Amino acid sequence: MRAYRFLFYRLYAWGRRKHGLRDLPAYNSIVGLSMIGTMNVLSGLMAAETLAGLSLGRPGSRSMAVVVWLALLGLHARSLVWGGRVQQISEELESQRLTIGEAAFCWLYPLASIVGFFSLLGVRW
């Protein structure tokens, strides 16, 4: 969980440096994390369908993706932003350095999520 909070903090700190607080960097960060999480959920579903040889159809896939994204957005907002959590996370992680494993997670998690999603998307459709 610490590596995930570090990923959030790095996105937040980058947004705050780049655009200032007027651009709501905490909310921009959780939007990005929620999109990556949604890609992971949908990748898992696509992989399960492909491995099982099923085709559950595409009519509800957009609405399902929106529901998953909104659910993850709410969970991220509750656990990372609301109630002064951004300030707590910033104070906790501001002066700390990443371990090699945490640094790898911060780079590989988003990259692997995006690559995995689009590669499965190509196989699936």
N, C-alpha and C positions, 0 to 999 in steps of 0.2 A: 504494500500500500504506500510505503514511503516513496518508492520510485514513481508511482502514479501521481502522488502529490507533487513530486519534484517536476514531473512533466507538466502538470498544471501550472506550477509556479514559474517554470521557464517560459511557457507560452504567455502567462500573465505579465511577467517582467519585460519580455520583449515587446508586447503590445503597449505597455505603459511607457517604455522608453521611446518607442517609435511614434506613438500618436497621443500620448498623455491620457489622463483619466477621462477626458471628454468622450473618448471612443469606447468606453466601458470594456476595458481589457479583460476583466474577470468573466464577463458574459461571453465575450468573443472566444475566450479560451474554452469555456464549457460547451459552446456550440461546436467547436472543432473536435473536442474529445467525444462528444455525443455522436458526431458524424462518423468518427472512426469506430466507435463502439457499435453503431448501427451496421457499418460495413462488416464487422466481425460476426454479428448475429446472423446477418443475411448470408455471409459466406458459409457459416456453419450449416444453415438450412439448405443452401445450394449444394454443398458437398454431400450432405445426407441424402438429398434427392438423387444426385448423380450416382452415388455409391449403391443406393437401393434400386436404381433403375426406374424411379418414379418421376412423374411429371405432375406436380400438384396444381399446375396452371398459373397463369400470370394475372388474371383479372383483379385479384385483391392484393397483389404484391406492392403496389404503390401505397395503398392505404396502410398495409401492414408495416411498411418501412417508416411511414410517418408516425404511426403509433409507437413503434420501437424507439424512434428518435426522440419523440416527446417524452416518453417514459425515462429514457436515459438523461435527457436534458433536465427533467425534474429531479432525478436522483443526484446528478452532478451539482445542480444549484443548491440542493439541500445539504449535501455533504461537503462542498468545496467553497460555496459563496455566502449563503445566508447565515445570519447570526454572527457576523464578524469573523467567519472562518478564513477569509482572504487575508485579513490582517494577521491572524494567528499563524497561518501557513507562511506568510512573508517573513514574519519575525523569526520563525523557527528555521527556515531554509535559506534566508538571505545571505548569511555569512558562511554557510556550510558548502563544502565541495562535494561533488558527486563521486561515488565510488565507480570503479570501472563497470561493474554490473549495472548500476543505475544509469550511467551515461549510455551504455549500450541499449538499455531499455528505452531511454528517451529518443534514441535515433531509430532503433529497429522496430519498435512497436508500431509507430505510425507508418513507416515504410512497408513493413511486412503486411500490415492491414490493408493498405491501398493496393499493393501488388497482388496479394492473395484474392482480394475481392474482384479486381478486374480480370485476373487470370481465370478465376472460376466463372465469371460472367461470360467470358469468351468461350469456355468449354460448354457452359450451360445453354447459351442461345446461339 
